[in-house]
């Protein structure tokens, strides 16, 4: 029977098309799973008969998206979870946890997605794992944020949740820090304050899949922001063993099967991990390498479902 791998996403993006083609080459059916159409059902009634949810699902319980019973899939690739309200995000993540806890291979696991979306959680896990990362303070109090600024001096103030370098500001003046933190206080934001580490105009992006670096590139911008979304260019990079080891350790620290890991080469010689993305895009990185990155991710998902099947057969 053909293996069915769901792709959780929003729309028919380049990444979805690339993953679908990669799965087809592995002999798998790619099943689109719209992230905004998830529905969890408990119990049935005579006025609403339901098809069986899947072999591992108790009767009357199902998780669906546009008629597809997700429990009937052989694996699920989490490609994109669109922004939404707190209710929507918690609901989507809870359903992913239910699927993962039922034994369905979910790549990346929901816990890894949660850890990497939350910048403080990522920083904390990197620190616990001994992975070098900039000094960071996250706090709810305005006074604690000001104390963090005074202690660090030159800082980046980042949204706790966010990507692409959007919403990040560099603050070096105490009056500006005061106004920035007061504005964020009005939004009831959590203050995420990180030391600014001089590193020129470039950083390194590593694509880690299954515990190994499969591609790397140097991103160069017009200033300290080096995100491609902010206009930076990207060129191939041949990493040294130390850089590879650090990227792999960073992905392992957050429990990610695959991840985009960003490193900076500080002017004082330190190599620091500044971000681990558990739902990374790779369209720009793909243009710097001959390796089919979608194929690497698809192969990892298939390896997870094969391992699950082998475990079930031994039980």
C-alpha positions as CSV (number, residue, x, y, z in Angstrom):
1,X,0.0,0.0,0.0
2,X,1.3,3.5,-0.9
3,X,2.5,5.5,2.1
4,X,0.6,8.7,2.7
5,X,2.5,11.7,4.1
6,X,0.6,14.8,5.0
7,X,2.1,18.3,4.5
8,X,0.7,20.8,7.0
9,X,0.9,24.2,5.4
10,X,-1.2,27.1,4.2
11,X,-1.7,27.3,0.4
12,X,0.2,25.7,-2.4
13,X,3.6,27.3,-1.8
14,X,6.9,26.6,-3.5
15,X,7.9,24.5,-0.5
16,X,4.7,22.4,-0.6
17,X,5.3,21.7,-4.3
18,X,8.9,20.8,-3.8
19,X,8.1,18.5,-0.9
20,X,5.2,16.9,-2.8
21,X,7.6,16.2,-5.8
22,X,10.2,14.8,-3.4
23,X,7.7,12.5,-1.7
24,X,6.5,11.3,-5.1
25,X,10.0,10.3,-6.0
26,X,10.1,8.2,-2.8
27,X,6.9,6.4,-3.9
28,X,4.7,8.3,-1.3
29,X,1.5,10.2,-1.8
30,X,1.7,13.8,-0.6
31,X,-1.6,14.8,1.2
32,X,-2.2,18.5,1.6
33,X,-3.3,19.4,5.1
34,X,-4.5,23.0,5.4
35,X,-3.4,24.3,8.7
36,X,-6.4,26.6,9.0
37,X,-9.0,23.9,8.4
38,X,-8.1,21.6,11.4
39,X,-11.0,20.1,13.3
40,X,-11.0,17.8,16.3
41,X,-14.0,15.6,16.9
42,X,-15.1,13.7,20.0
43,X,-18.0,11.3,19.8
44,X,-20.5,10.6,17.0
45,X,-24.2,10.8,16.6
46,X,-26.9,9.3,14.4
47,X,-27.2,12.6,12.5
48,X,-23.5,12.8,11.8
49,X,-21.9,9.5,10.8
50,X,-18.2,9.4,10.5
51,X,-15.8,7.3,8.6
52,X,-13.2,5.5,10.7
53,X,-10.4,8.0,11.7
54,X,-7.6,5.6,11.4
55,X,-6.2,2.3,12.7
56,X,-4.6,3.9,15.8
57,X,-7.6,6.1,16.7
58,X,-10.2,5.2,19.3
59,X,-13.8,5.0,18.0
60,X,-15.5,8.4,17.9
61,X,-12.2,10.4,18.0
62,X,-10.7,12.0,15.0
63,X,-8.6,15.0,13.8
64,X,-9.4,16.2,10.3
65,X,-8.6,18.8,7.8
66,X,-10.9,19.2,4.7
67,X,-12.2,15.7,5.1
68,X,-8.8,14.0,5.6
69,X,-8.4,11.9,8.8
70,X,-4.9,12.8,10.0
71,X,-4.7,9.6,12.0
72,X,-4.9,7.6,8.8
73,X,-1.7,9.2,7.5
74,X,1.7,7.4,7.8
75,X,3.5,10.6,8.7
76,X,3.0,14.4,8.9
77,X,5.4,17.0,7.7
78,X,4.9,20.4,9.4
79,X,5.8,22.9,6.8
80,X,4.0,26.1,8.0
81,X,1.7,27.2,10.8
82,X,0.2,30.5,9.8
83,X,-0.2,33.4,12.3
84,X,-3.4,33.5,14.2
85,X,-5.1,34.3,17.5
86,X,-3.9,32.7,20.7
87,X,-6.9,30.3,20.5
88,X,-6.0,29.3,17.0
89,X,-2.3,28.7,17.6
90,X,-2.9,26.7,20.9
91,X,-5.6,24.7,19.1
92,X,-3.3,23.8,16.2
93,X,-0.4,22.9,18.4
94,X,-2.6,20.8,20.8
95,X,-3.9,18.7,17.8
96,X,-0.3,18.2,16.7
97,X,0.6,17.0,20.2
98,X,-2.4,14.6,20.1
99,X,-1.2,13.1,16.8
100,X,2.4,12.9,18.0
101,X,1.4,11.2,21.2
102,X,-0.7,8.7,19.3
103,X,2.5,7.5,17.6
104,X,2.2,9.3,14.3
105,X,5.6,10.5,13.0
106,X,5.4,14.3,13.0
107,X,8.4,16.2,11.5
108,X,9.2,18.4,13.3
109,X,7.7,17.2,16.5
110,X,5.3,19.8,18.1
111,X,7.5,20.3,21.1
112,X,10.4,21.3,18.8
113,X,8.2,23.7,17.0
114,X,7.1,25.3,20.2
115,X,10.6,25.6,21.5
116,X,11.9,27.3,18.4
117,X,9.0,29.7,17.9
118,X,9.7,31.0,21.4
119,X,13.0,32.8,21.3
120,X,13.6,32.7,25.1
121,X,12.9,29.0,25.2
122,X,15.4,28.5,22.4
123,X,18.0,30.6,24.2
124,X,17.4,28.7,27.4
125,X,17.8,25.3,25.8
126,X,21.0,26.4,24.0
127,X,22.4,27.6,27.3
128,X,21.5,24.4,29.1
129,X,23.1,22.4,26.3
130,X,26.4,24.4,26.5
131,X,25.9,25.9,23.1
132,X,27.4,29.4,23.0
133,X,24.7,32.0,22.4
134,X,24.5,35.8,23.2
135,X,23.6,36.9,26.7
136,X,19.8,37.3,26.9
137,X,17.2,38.6,29.4
138,X,13.4,37.9,28.9
139,X,11.1,39.6,31.3
140,X,7.5,41.0,31.7
141,X,8.6,43.9,33.9
142,X,9.6,47.3,32.4
143,X,12.0,47.8,35.3
144,X,13.6,44.4,34.6
145,X,14.0,45.3,30.9
146,X,15.7,48.6,31.8
147,X,18.0,46.8,34.2
148,X,18.9,44.3,31.4
149,X,19.7,47.2,29.1
150,X,21.9,48.9,31.6
151,X,23.8,45.7,32.3
152,X,24.3,44.8,28.6
153,X,24.7,48.4,27.2
154,X,24.2,47.7,23.5
155,X,21.2,45.4,22.8
156,X,18.8,44.0,20.3
157,X,15.2,44.1,21.3
158,X,13.3,41.3,19.6
159,X,9.7,40.1,19.5
160,X,9.5,36.9,21.5
161,X,7.7,35.3,18.6
162,X,8.7,36.3,15.1
163,X,11.0,35.5,12.1
164,X,12.7,37.1,9.2
165,X,14.3,39.8,11.3
166,X,11.1,41.8,11.4
167,X,10.5,44.0,14.5
168,X,14.1,43.8,15.8
169,X,15.6,47.1,16.9
170,X,19.1,47.9,18.1
171,X,19.1,50.1,21.2
172,X,22.3,51.8,22.5
173,X,20.8,54.9,24.3
174,X,19.0,54.8,27.6
175,X,16.4,57.3,26.6
176,X,15.6,55.3,23.5
177,X,15.5,52.2,25.7
178,X,13.0,53.9,28.0
179,X,10.7,54.9,25.1
180,X,11.0,51.4,23.4
181,X,10.2,49.5,26.5
182,X,7.3,51.8,27.4
183,X,5.8,51.3,24.0
184,X,6.2,47.5,24.3
185,X,4.7,47.7,27.8
186,X,1.5,49.3,26.3
187,X,1.2,46.2,24.1
188,X,1.7,43.9,27.1
189,X,4.7,42.4,25.3
190,X,7.3,40.2,26.9
191,X,10.7,42.0,26.7
192,X,13.3,40.0,25.0
193,X,16.6,41.8,25.4
194,X,19.8,40.3,23.9
195,X,23.4,41.7,23.8
196,X,24.4,43.0,20.5
197,X,27.5,41.1,19.3
198,X,29.5,42.9,16.6
199,X,29.9,40.5,13.7
200,X,30.3,42.7,10.6
201,X,27.6,42.4,7.9
202,X,27.3,38.7,7.5
203,X,26.3,35.5,9.3
204,X,26.0,31.8,8.5
205,X,22.9,29.8,7.8
206,X,23.1,26.0,8.3
207,X,20.4,23.5,7.2
208,X,20.5,20.5,9.6
209,X,18.5,17.4,8.7
210,X,18.6,14.2,10.7
211,X,21.6,15.2,12.8
212,X,23.9,16.4,9.9
213,X,24.5,19.6,8.0
214,X,23.3,19.2,4.4
215,X,23.8,22.8,3.2
216,X,25.4,26.0,4.4
217,X,25.5,29.6,3.2
218,X,26.8,33.0,4.1
219,X,24.3,35.8,4.2
220,X,25.5,39.3,3.7
221,X,23.5,42.4,4.2
222,X,23.9,46.2,4.2
223,X,24.2,46.3,8.0
224,X,24.0,44.1,11.0
225,X,20.7,42.6,9.8
226,X,21.5,39.6,7.6
227,X,18.0,38.1,7.0
228,X,17.2,37.3,3.4
229,X,13.7,38.8,4.1
230,X,15.5,42.1,4.9
231,X,17.4,42.1,1.6
232,X,20.6,40.2,2.4
233,X,22.3,38.1,-0.3
234,X,23.3,34.5,0.1
235,X,26.4,32.7,-1.1
236,X,27.5,29.0,-0.7
237,X,29.7,28.4,2.4
238,X,32.0,25.4,3.1
239,X,31.7,25.0,6.9
240,X,34.6,23.7,9.0
241,X,34.0,20.8,11.4
242,X,33.6,23.2,14.4
243,X,30.8,25.1,12.7
244,X,29.0,21.9,11.7
245,X,29.3,20.5,15.2
246,X,27.8,23.7,16.7
247,X,24.9,23.7,14.2
248,X,24.1,20.0,14.9
249,X,24.3,20.6,18.7
250,X,21.9,23.5,18.4
251,X,19.3,21.5,16.5
252,X,19.7,18.7,19.0
253,X,19.2,21.0,21.9
254,X,15.7,22.0,20.8
255,X,14.8,18.5,19.7
256,X,14.4,19.4,16.0
257,X,14.6,16.7,13.3
258,X,15.5,19.4,10.8
259,X,16.2,23.1,11.4
260,X,17.7,26.2,10.1
261,X,20.5,27.3,12.4
262,X,22.0,30.8,12.3
263,X,25.6,31.4,13.6
264,X,27.5,34.7,13.9
265,X,31.3,35.0,13.8
266,X,31.9,37.7,16.5
267,X,34.7,40.2,15.9
268,X,36.3,39.0,19.2
269,X,36.6,35.4,17.7
270,X,33.6,33.8,19.3
271,X,31.2,31.6,17.3
272,X,27.6,32.0,18.6
273,X,24.3,30.5,17.7
274,X,21.7,33.3,17.5
275,X,18.6,31.4,16.1
276,X,17.2,27.9,15.6
277,X,14.2,27.8,13.3
278,X,12.1,24.7,13.6
279,X,9.9,25.5,10.5
280,X,12.7,26.8,8.3
281,X,12.2,28.0,4.7
282,X,15.0,27.0,2.3
283,X,14.1,28.5,-1.1
284,X,17.0,31.0,-1.0
285,X,19.4,28.4,0.4
286,X,18.4,26.0,-2.4
287,X,19.8,28.4,-5.0
288,X,23.2,28.0,-3.4
289,X,23.5,24.3,-3.5
290,X,23.0,21.3,-5.9
291,X,21.6,19.2,-3.1
292,X,17.8,18.8,-3.2
293,X,16.9,20.1,0.2
294,X,13.2,19.1,-0.1
295,X,14.4,15.6,-0.9
296,X,16.4,15.5,2.3
297,X,13.4,16.6,4.4
298,X,11.1,14.1,2.6
299,X,13.6,11.3,3.1
300,X,13.8,12.1,6.8
301,X,10.0,11.9,7.1
302,X,9.9,8.6,5.3
303,X,12.7,7.2,7.5
304,X,10.7,8.2,10.6
305,X,7.6,6.3,9.4
306,X,9.7,3.2,8.4
307,X,11.2,3.2,11.9
308,X,7.7,3.5,13.4
309,X,6.5,0.5,11.4
310,X,9.5,-1.6,12.4
311,X,8.9,-0.8,16.1
312,X,5.2,-1.8,15.7
313,X,6.2,-5.1,14.1
314,X,8.6,-5.9,16.9
315,X,5.9,-5.2,19.6
